[in-house]
Amino acid sequence: MKTYFISGGTGSFGKEFVSVLLKKKLAKKIIIFSRDEYKQSQMQKMPLLEKNKKIMRYFIGDVRDKERVLQTMHGNNIDIVIHAAALKHVPVTEYNPFETIKTNIIGAQNIIESSMQNNIKKVIALSTDKACSPINLYGATKLCSDKLFVAANLFRGKKKIDFSVVRYGNVLGSRGSVVPIFLRQNLTSKPFTITDKRMTRFNITISDAVTFVLSSLSKMKGGEIFVPKIPSYRILDLVRAINDKKKIKYIGIRAGEKLHEEMISTTDATNTTEHGKYFIIHPSYKKNKIKNKIKNFSSENNNKFISTKEIISIIKKNIYSFETDK
């Protein structure tokens, strides 16, 4: 069993990740590091976590504050770091660029340097499809973060520590997901608001995201960006699955928003290998003999789209995990 440190651990991913660790008895200690004391207090009240409170630790802190990160890691004999903390809301990050850089880039650097100084064995940073060929500040900062974690393997020296990245798409029902927004709109007499009817997005459930991160932890050697083969959905199919009789109002694409998302660009594809249900983007500093190259991986040209019936089933299955109050 390992000791885990999870930055941004009170978010959707963190709560599910911790629950899986506890259910599978994979952890001897779990450290939650986040800046929101209310979310921490609510998380502590979760029955499973309350039952396992002897191995749970909660620290208030911000990844921007390197001293606090170092202080929290020091002396806890941490084996694995999962870096999930980030500013993620596209319009908010566009309007607050300097704050986004402090959290998403400087915060990433602080996690890397603190992990090196505390003899951590494995570090995985969570990324996003918006980091691929970014057109908004959020995506650009996450791309920079990805580059930092990959490059960290170059200057680790003789330290036995590996850094890798897991990149995936929209998490169904998480904070910032469009599904809770549409569910709220469906409770009113107003129409659904859609930016563009042509829009497509990748989709992954929170449980699948956790499973993929755990799988990547067991496979990582340092420097990889792991990308799951996940399906796409059409935005029109999503709203029709919620209510096919409700009117739709088209409001236009927001600043920094794409019609379609990518997880592997044409350029990254030259360093990408395919492994069954996932891809690995290898670091450019390694000389890799890549065979069977893919062209790219986008939500538009995906060979797997979720049908309206499948979307209905997913919504019904995950309805209680949707953060509709956020």
HELIX and SHEET records of a PDB file:
HELIX    1   1 SER A   12  LYS A   23  1                                  12    
HELIX    2   2 GLU A   37  GLN A   44  1                                   8    
HELIX    3   3 PRO A   47  LYS A   51  1                                   5    
HELIX    4   4 LYS A   53  ILE A   55  5                                   3    
HELIX    5   5 LYS A   66  MET A   73  1                                   8    
HELIX    6   6 VAL A   90  TYR A   95  1                                   6    
HELIX    7   7 PRO A   97  ILE A  101  1                                   5    
HELIX    8   8 LYS A  102  ILE A  106  3                                   5    
HELIX    9   9 GLY A  107  GLN A  117  1                                  11    
HELIX   10  10 ASP A  129  ALA A  131  5                                   3    
HELIX   11  11 LEU A  137  ALA A  151  1                                  15    
HELIX   12  12 VAL A  178  ASN A  186  1                                   9    
HELIX   13  13 ILE A  206  LYS A  219  1                                  14    
HELIX   14  14 ILE A  235  ILE A  242  1                                   8    
HELIX   15  15 THR A  266  ALA A  269  1                                   4    
HELIX   16  16 THR A  308  ASN A  318  1                                  11    
HELIX   17  17 ILE A  319  SER A  321  5                                   3    
SHEET    1   A 9 MET A  56  ILE A  60  0                                        
SHEET    2   A 9 ALA A  27  SER A  34  1                                        
SHEET    3   A 9 LYS A   2  SER A   7  1                                        
SHEET    4   A 9 ILE A  80  HIS A  83  1                                        
SHEET    5   A 9 LYS A 122  THR A 128  1                                        
SHEET    6   A 9 ASP A 162  TYR A 168  1                                        
SHEET    7   A 9 ILE A 225  PRO A 228  1                                        
SHEET    8   A 9 TYR A 278  ILE A 281 -1                                        
SHEET    9   A 9 THR A 272  HIS A 275 -1                                        
SHEET    1   B 3 ASN A 170  VAL A 171  0                                        
SHEET    2   B 3 THR A 200  ILE A 204  1                                        
SHEET    3   B 3 SER A 232  ARG A 234 -1                                        
SHEET    1   C 2 PHE A 192  ILE A 194  0                                        
SHEET    2   C 2 ILE A 248  TYR A 250  1                                        
SHEET    1   D 2 GLU A 262  ILE A 264  0                                        
SHEET    2   D 2 PHE A 297  SER A 298 -1                                        
END                                                                             
